[in-house]
Amino acid sequence: MIIASNFKTNHTRQSTCAYLDTLQQFTEKSGSRQDILVFPPATALDRFSVASNIRVGVQNAYPVDKGSFTGEIGLEQIDEFGLRTILIGHSERRHIFGETQALCAKKYDYFKSKGFEIVYCIGEPEEVRKAGIDAVVDYNLEQLEGIDLSYEKLIVAYEPVWAIGTGLSASVAQIDETHRRLRETIKAPLLYGGSVKPETTKEILEIENCDGVLVGTASWNVDNFCRMIEIADSL
């Protein structure tokens, strides 16, 4: 399974190093072989010495090698740390920063051409969820326009917008139905994200078409994150 942590705008370089040290010790002691991804903020990126099943990625980047794009990072900055995993299309990038589907697809194509592992996010707002499952599926498939779903290093994360940072998580039945419908189109690993907590991890990971979780708030505490990995190990 894939157990991923998105730090968002949290943690510093110092605390990220401490976090990864604890995570490394945990995996060594437990022998966990889960696929573990960690996405720190750009200012905390570094060359980290971690086990082969732990990969550090970037939360966002502009689809260029380098250039005049104030406030952005490009391939040159990522290359300094030898990183090859990226998060693209997160709802906060789409809804807060106004990233269009065209830009998400442009980023996807660029980092695919560079051989990156891509965690690509999709998810619907509350009004779409209230319109029913067909509306939910149609909305999420629109967020896949221009995305090569056959790319071998693609991971798709389904994160309903109404469940991100709200403390609300989709019900098991909602996740099961949505993942089952999305699986008709998506053959890549399919994660669930949206207020995932240690208390809900087991029931989410037991869903048939769920290949893991992308966790925000609850994963910022490394002990919580290790607990989620431990739960995955137990299944």
C-alpha positions, 0 to 999 in steps of 0.5 A, a space after each residue: 500500500 501507499 501511505 503518503 503525508 502532505 505537510 502543506 505549509 507546515 514544518 521547517 527544515 529542522 523539524 522535517 529532518 527530525 520527522 524523517 529520522 523518526 520515520 526511518 527508525 520506525 521502518 527499520 524497527 518494524 520492518 515495514 515495507 509499505 510505500 511511504 511518501 513524504 511531501 515537505 514544503 519547498 524550504 525544507 527540501 534536502 538530500 535525505 538518507 532514508 530507506 528505499 521504501 521512503 521517498 521524499 517529494 515536492 508539493 508543487 513546481 513550475 514546468 520548467 528547468 529554470 527561468 523568470 518565475 518569481 516564487 516558483 521552483 523548477 527542475 534545477 532546484 528539485 535536481 539539487 536534492 535528487 528528488 523524483 516524486 511530485 504532487 500535482 493538481 491538489 485542490 488547494 492549488 486549483 481552488 486557492 491559487 487558481 490553477 486550471 486543468 490546462 496548467 495541471 496537464 502542462 505540469 503533468 506532461 513536463 514532469 512525466 517527460 522527466 521521469 517523475 513519479 506523479 501523485 495526481 490529485 482529483 476531487 469534487 466540491 460539496 455541491 457536486 457531491 450533493 448532486 449525486 454519484 454520476 455528477 461526482 464521477 463526471 467532475 473527477 473525470 474532467 480533472 483527468 483531461 489531458 492526463 496520460 493515465 497509462 503512465 507507469 509512474 502515475 498514482 491518483 489521489 481522490 480527495 473530495 474537496 469538502 473533506 480536506 481540512 474540515 475534519 469530515 471524511 467521506 463515508 466508507 460507502 461513499 469512498 467505496 462507490 467512488 473508487 469503484 466507479 473511478 477504477 473503470 477509467 483509472 488503472 493506476 494506484 488509487 489513493 483516498 485523501 480527506 481528513 484521514 486519521 489513525 482512527 479511520 485508516 483501517 476501514 479506508 485501507 480495507 476498501 477494495 479499490 483503495 491502494 492507500 491514503 494521502 494524509 494531511 493534518 493527521 500526518 504532521 505528527 510523526 507518531 500518528 503517521 507511523 501509527 497509520 503505517 503500522 495499521 497498513 502493515 497489519 492488513 
